[in-house]
Amino acid sequence: MLHGFTLGALHQLVNWLLYPVVIALGLALLATLWELGIALAERRRLLSRIDSDGIATADFERYALKRLERADLLARTGPILGLMGTLIPLGPGLMTLGNGDITLLATALTVAFDTTVLGLLIGLLAYIISRVRRRWYDTVWQRLEASS
């Protein structure tokens, strides 16, 4: 009896996670697009100003680490959330297949594939932002080191 109750409670808990995961994916997509906008603005104005103003290397290092940390976090969490969004609806979808309800299975598979693609897109964009920023920061860092 306890075994059935425990599995039922676990199943219900996992089902409740779908909506927070989808919301987190939406927020992560917005954050990634925000980071992309910041990176483009940064490239156009801020990095050239830092390079010409001669900012202290310690200040620049703190700034660069903060920016890179956010992009790296998004690059890792996007695919994780996408995988969670894939696996959560598959359980109930497979249960409906056993009951012969193909419509609910199709809906579950659609949600599963959509969250996977969205998570991978977030991870890809954030990874590109992180790598490009790293290269920009290395260039500025080398110039600051040379001018010191």
MIKOL-164894 format. One line per 4 residues: number of its first residue (from 0); their letters; for each residue x, y, z of N, C-alpha, C. Coordinates in nm, 3 decimals. Each point is the difference from the previous one (the first is absolute). Layout:
REM MIKOL-164894
NUM = A = X Y Z X Y Z X Y Z; ...
***
This chain:
REM MIKOL-164894
0 = MLHG = 0.083 -0.120 0.000 -0.083 0.120 0.000 0.088 0.126 0.000; 0.099 0.002 0.086 0.089 0.117 0.007 0.074 0.018 -0.131; 0.036 -0.111 -0.062 0.072 0.006 -0.127 -0.082 0.072 -0.108; -0.128 -0.035 -0.011 -0.088 0.064 -0.098 -0.023 0.147 0.030
4 = FTLG = -0.016 0.031 0.129 -0.020 0.140 0.040 0.124 0.082 -0.030; 0.118 -0.054 0.028 0.126 0.072 -0.023 0.019 0.027 -0.149; -0.026 -0.099 -0.083 0.014 0.020 -0.145 -0.101 0.099 -0.053; -0.121 -0.004 0.054 -0.103 0.096 -0.042 0.038 0.143 0.038
8 = ALHQ = 0.052 0.015 0.122 0.043 0.134 0.044 0.118 0.050 -0.082; 0.093 -0.088 -0.031 0.114 0.038 -0.083 -0.045 0.041 -0.140; -0.092 -0.077 -0.055 -0.053 0.031 -0.133 -0.071 0.136 0.000; -0.079 0.025 0.104 -0.071 0.129 0.009 0.099 0.117 0.014
12 = LVNW = 0.104 -0.018 0.080 0.101 0.104 0.018 0.068 0.031 -0.133; 0.037 -0.102 -0.074 0.066 0.020 -0.129 -0.094 0.070 -0.098; -0.128 -0.036 0.001 -0.096 0.067 -0.089 -0.013 0.148 0.034; 0.007 0.033 0.126 -0.009 0.141 0.040 0.122 0.080 -0.045
16 = LLYP = 0.109 -0.067 -0.027 0.122 0.070 -0.042 -0.006 0.050 -0.143; -0.092 -0.051 -0.081 -0.001 0.038 -0.142 -0.019 0.150 -0.018; -0.097 0.058 0.067 -0.025 0.143 -0.019 0.115 0.088 0.048; 0.058 -0.027 0.118 0.118 0.080 0.037 0.116 -0.016 -0.098
20 = VVIA = 0.017 -0.120 -0.056 0.108 -0.021 -0.098 -0.027 0.081 -0.127; -0.123 -0.001 -0.047 -0.033 0.077 -0.121 0.017 0.150 0.025; -0.041 0.045 0.117 0.018 0.142 0.036 0.149 0.033 0.009; 0.077 -0.088 0.062 0.145 0.022 0.011 0.065 0.002 -0.137
24 = LGLA = -0.046 -0.084 -0.092 0.052 0.003 -0.136 -0.030 0.134 -0.068; -0.121 0.050 0.019 -0.036 0.131 -0.056 0.087 0.111 0.057; 0.020 -0.004 0.131 0.085 0.102 0.064 0.145 -0.013 -0.046; 0.046 -0.123 -0.016 0.138 -0.021 -0.047 0.016 0.050 -0.143
28 = LLAT = -0.102 -0.018 -0.083 0.006 0.052 -0.136 0.006 0.153 0.001; -0.083 0.061 0.082 0.004 0.147 0.013 0.136 0.047 0.051; 0.054 -0.069 0.099 0.131 0.037 0.055 0.110 -0.016 -0.105; -0.010 -0.104 -0.082 0.099 -0.021 -0.105 -0.008 0.110 -0.105
32 = LWEL = -0.120 0.036 -0.038 -0.015 0.111 -0.097 0.048 0.131 0.061; -0.024 0.019 0.129 0.050 0.118 0.071 0.152 0.004 -0.003; 0.061 -0.115 0.030 0.147 -0.009 -0.003 0.054 0.026 -0.141; -0.071 -0.047 -0.100 0.042 0.026 -0.138 -0.002 0.150 -0.030
36 = GIAL = -0.105 0.067 0.044 -0.007 0.145 -0.018 0.109 0.074 0.075; 0.027 -0.042 0.123 0.107 0.061 0.078 0.134 -0.022 -0.068; 0.021 -0.122 -0.051 0.128 -0.032 -0.064 0.021 0.086 -0.126; -0.105 0.019 -0.077 0.013 0.082 -0.120 0.027 0.146 0.035
40 = AERR = -0.071 0.051 0.100 0.025 0.137 0.045 0.138 0.014 0.060; 0.040 -0.100 0.073 0.132 -0.001 0.063 0.110 0.006 -0.105; -0.017 -0.075 -0.103 0.102 -0.003 -0.106 0.010 0.134 -0.070; -0.113 0.063 -0.022 0.000 0.126 -0.073 0.055 0.116 0.081
44 = RLLS = -0.031 0.004 0.128 0.035 0.119 0.078 0.092 -0.028 0.117; -0.040 -0.089 0.085 0.065 -0.015 0.130 0.144 -0.049 -0.011; 0.025 -0.101 -0.080 0.135 -0.054 -0.006 0.099 0.099 -0.061; -0.044 0.076 -0.097 0.090 0.101 -0.057 0.026 0.111 0.102
48 = RIDS = -0.101 0.033 0.082 0.019 0.102 0.103 0.092 -0.050 0.110; -0.015 -0.126 0.041 0.088 -0.058 0.101 0.143 0.001 -0.051; 0.016 -0.036 -0.125 0.132 -0.006 -0.061 0.065 0.139 -0.004; -0.078 0.102 -0.031 0.056 0.135 -0.013 0.015 0.071 0.135
52 = DGIA = -0.089 -0.029 0.096 0.006 0.066 0.130 0.106 -0.055 0.092; 0.049 -0.119 -0.027 0.104 -0.059 0.084 -0.052 -0.039 0.137; -0.106 -0.075 0.006 -0.058 -0.046 0.125 0.097 -0.096 0.070; -0.008 -0.010 0.129 0.088 -0.089 0.077 -0.029 -0.145 -0.037
56 = TADF = 0.104 -0.080 -0.005 -0.016 -0.139 -0.042 -0.087 -0.078 0.098; 0.008 0.029 0.129 -0.083 -0.071 0.099 -0.147 0.032 -0.020; -0.033 0.125 -0.030 -0.139 0.037 -0.027 -0.052 -0.069 -0.125; 0.083 -0.003 -0.103 -0.041 -0.065 -0.124 -0.017 -0.150 0.022
60 = ERYA = 0.087 -0.060 0.079 -0.010 -0.144 0.025 -0.131 -0.034 0.071; -0.039 0.080 0.100 -0.127 -0.023 0.069 -0.117 0.015 -0.095; 0.005 0.103 -0.083 -0.106 0.025 -0.097 -0.011 -0.118 -0.098; 0.112 -0.045 -0.053 0.000 -0.108 -0.099 -0.049 -0.131 0.061
64 = LKRL = 0.043 -0.030 0.121 -0.043 -0.125 0.064 -0.150 -0.002 0.025; -0.054 0.114 0.039 -0.144 0.009 0.025 -0.078 -0.025 -0.128; 0.042 0.062 -0.109 -0.069 -0.017 -0.128 0.013 -0.143 -0.052; 0.118 -0.056 0.011 0.022 -0.136 -0.050 -0.075 -0.102 0.084
68 = ERAD = -0.010 0.024 0.128 -0.069 -0.093 0.089 -0.148 -0.011 -0.036; -0.063 0.111 -0.032 -0.142 -0.004 -0.036 -0.021 -0.077 -0.129; 0.082 0.026 -0.100 -0.014 -0.070 -0.128 0.030 -0.149 0.016; 0.100 -0.034 0.079 0.032 -0.141 0.024 -0.113 -0.071 0.073
72 = LLAR = -0.062 0.068 0.095 -0.111 -0.058 0.073 -0.117 -0.029 -0.094; -0.030 0.094 -0.088 -0.108 -0.022 -0.096 0.034 -0.113 -0.098; 0.126 -0.009 -0.039 0.041 -0.106 -0.093 -0.018 -0.138 0.062; 0.010 -0.009 0.130 -0.014 -0.130 0.066 -0.144 -0.029 0.042
76 = TGPI = -0.071 0.101 0.045 -0.135 -0.025 0.051 -0.103 -0.016 -0.110; 0.019 0.063 -0.115 -0.096 -0.013 -0.110 -0.021 -0.144 -0.041; 0.106 -0.074 -0.034 -0.021 -0.140 -0.037 -0.053 -0.087 0.114; 0.038 0.031 0.124 -0.052 -0.078 0.113 -0.150 0.019 0.013
80 = LGLM = -0.044 0.125 -0.009 -0.145 0.027 0.006 -0.071 -0.062 -0.119; 0.063 0.004 -0.117 -0.060 -0.063 -0.118 -0.016 -0.150 0.018; 0.099 -0.064 0.059 -0.010 -0.144 0.025 -0.109 -0.030 0.103; -0.009 0.082 0.103 -0.108 -0.019 0.097 -0.136 0.016 -0.067
84 = GTLI = -0.012 0.101 -0.086 -0.124 0.021 -0.073 -0.030 -0.110 -0.099; 0.101 -0.075 -0.037 -0.020 -0.115 -0.089 -0.050 -0.120 0.078; 0.065 -0.028 0.112 -0.031 -0.122 0.073 -0.130 0.007 0.079; -0.035 0.117 0.051 -0.119 0.011 0.085 -0.128 -0.039 -0.075
88 = PLGP = -0.027 0.051 -0.120 -0.125 -0.040 -0.065 0.003 -0.140 -0.063; 0.117 -0.060 -0.012 0.006 -0.132 -0.062 -0.065 -0.108 0.087; 0.012 0.010 0.131 -0.063 -0.098 0.089 -0.151 -0.005 -0.019; -0.069 0.111 0.019 -0.145 -0.001 -0.022 -0.036 -0.031 -0.146
92 = GLMT = 0.084 0.043 -0.094 -0.028 -0.030 -0.140 0.004 -0.148 -0.029; 0.096 -0.069 0.057 0.008 -0.145 -0.020 -0.114 -0.072 0.073; -0.043 0.054 0.112 -0.115 -0.059 0.069 -0.126 0.012 -0.086; -0.018 0.113 -0.068 -0.117 0.015 -0.085 0.007 -0.091 -0.123
96 = LGNG = 0.119 -0.031 -0.044 0.016 -0.094 -0.110 -0.055 -0.137 0.040; 0.026 -0.038 0.125 -0.054 -0.126 0.051 -0.152 0.000 0.004; -0.059 0.118 0.018 -0.146 0.013 0.002 -0.058 0.020 -0.139; 0.086 0.015 -0.099 -0.046 0.016 -0.138 -0.030 0.144 -0.039
100 = DITL = 0.038 0.098 0.081 -0.028 0.141 -0.032 0.120 0.060 -0.072; -0.006 -0.003 -0.131 0.110 0.049 -0.082 0.008 0.153 0.004; -0.111 0.068 0.020 -0.001 0.147 0.002 0.084 0.053 0.115; -0.017 -0.055 0.119 0.081 0.045 0.114 0.146 -0.037 -0.017
104 = LATA = 0.027 -0.115 -0.061 0.138 -0.038 -0.028 0.064 0.101 -0.096; -0.073 0.039 -0.103 0.052 0.098 -0.096 0.029 0.133 0.068; -0.089 0.042 0.090 0.021 0.125 0.074 0.124 -0.010 0.088; 0.015 -0.112 0.069 0.116 -0.020 0.088 0.129 0.000 -0.080
108 = LTVA = 0.000 -0.066 -0.115 0.120 -0.002 -0.084 0.032 0.138 -0.057; -0.102 0.075 -0.034 0.022 0.136 -0.050 0.066 0.087 0.107; -0.052 -0.007 0.121 0.061 0.076 0.111 0.142 -0.047 0.023; 0.021 -0.130 -0.005 0.134 -0.055 0.024 0.099 0.051 -0.104
112 = FDTT = -0.036 -0.006 -0.127 0.093 0.044 -0.104 0.019 0.151 0.001; -0.106 0.074 0.026 0.012 0.146 0.004 0.093 0.046 0.111; -0.013 -0.059 0.118 0.087 0.041 0.111 0.145 -0.041 -0.026; 0.019 -0.113 -0.068 0.136 -0.041 -0.034 0.065 0.100 -0.093
116 = VLGL = -0.072 0.037 -0.105 0.055 0.095 -0.097 0.027 0.135 0.065; -0.092 0.047 0.083 0.018 0.128 0.067 0.120 -0.003 0.094; 0.015 -0.107 0.075 0.115 -0.014 0.091 0.132 -0.003 -0.076; 0.003 -0.072 -0.110 0.123 -0.005 -0.080 0.030 0.134 -0.065
120 = LIGL = -0.104 0.072 -0.043 0.021 0.133 -0.058 0.059 0.095 0.103; -0.053 -0.003 0.121 0.053 0.084 0.108 0.146 -0.035 0.026; 0.029 -0.128 0.009 0.138 -0.043 0.025 0.094 0.042 -0.111; -0.043 -0.014 -0.124 0.083 0.037 -0.114 0.028 0.150 -0.003
124 = LAYI = -0.105 0.080 0.012 0.019 0.146 -0.003 0.088 0.047 0.115; -0.025 -0.051 0.119 0.079 0.041 0.116 0.145 -0.045 -0.014; 0.022 -0.118 -0.056 0.137 -0.047 -0.020 0.074 0.090 -0.099; -0.066 0.036 -0.109 0.062 0.090 -0.099 0.030 0.135 0.063
128 = ISRV = -0.095 0.054 0.076 0.022 0.128 0.067 0.122 -0.010 0.093; 0.007 -0.107 0.076 0.110 -0.018 0.094 0.134 -0.010 -0.071; 0.008 -0.078 -0.106 0.127 -0.017 -0.072 0.044 0.129 -0.067; -0.092 0.070 -0.064 0.035 0.125 -0.067 0.042 0.105 0.103
132 = RRRW = -0.075 0.009 0.110 0.039 0.094 0.105 0.138 -0.031 0.056; 0.027 -0.128 0.020 0.130 -0.040 0.052 0.112 0.050 -0.091; -0.021 -0.013 -0.131 0.099 0.047 -0.095 0.014 0.152 0.006; -0.111 0.072 0.009 0.006 0.146 0.012 0.074 0.040 0.127
136 = YDTV = -0.034 -0.064 0.111 0.062 0.034 0.127 0.149 -0.031 0.000; 0.039 -0.109 -0.063 0.142 -0.033 -0.009 0.076 0.107 -0.076; -0.060 0.051 -0.106 0.064 0.107 -0.078 0.018 0.125 0.084; -0.107 0.040 0.070 0.009 0.119 0.086 0.099 -0.024 0.113
140 = WQRL = -0.002 -0.119 0.058 0.091 -0.034 0.110 0.146 0.012 -0.046; 0.030 -0.051 -0.119 0.137 0.009 -0.053 0.042 0.145 -0.021; -0.093 0.083 -0.047 0.032 0.142 -0.017 0.022 0.070 0.133; -0.082 -0.036 0.099 0.020 0.060 0.132 0.132 -0.043 0.062
144 = EASS = 0.036 -0.125 -0.018 0.127 -0.050 0.051 0.117 0.068 -0.070; -0.012 0.022 -0.131 0.108 0.062 -0.075 0.018 0.147 0.037; -0.110 0.067 0.036 0.008 0.141 0.034 0.044 0.023 0.145; -0.003 -0.104 0.080 0.039 0.013 0.143 0.149 0.003 0.016
***
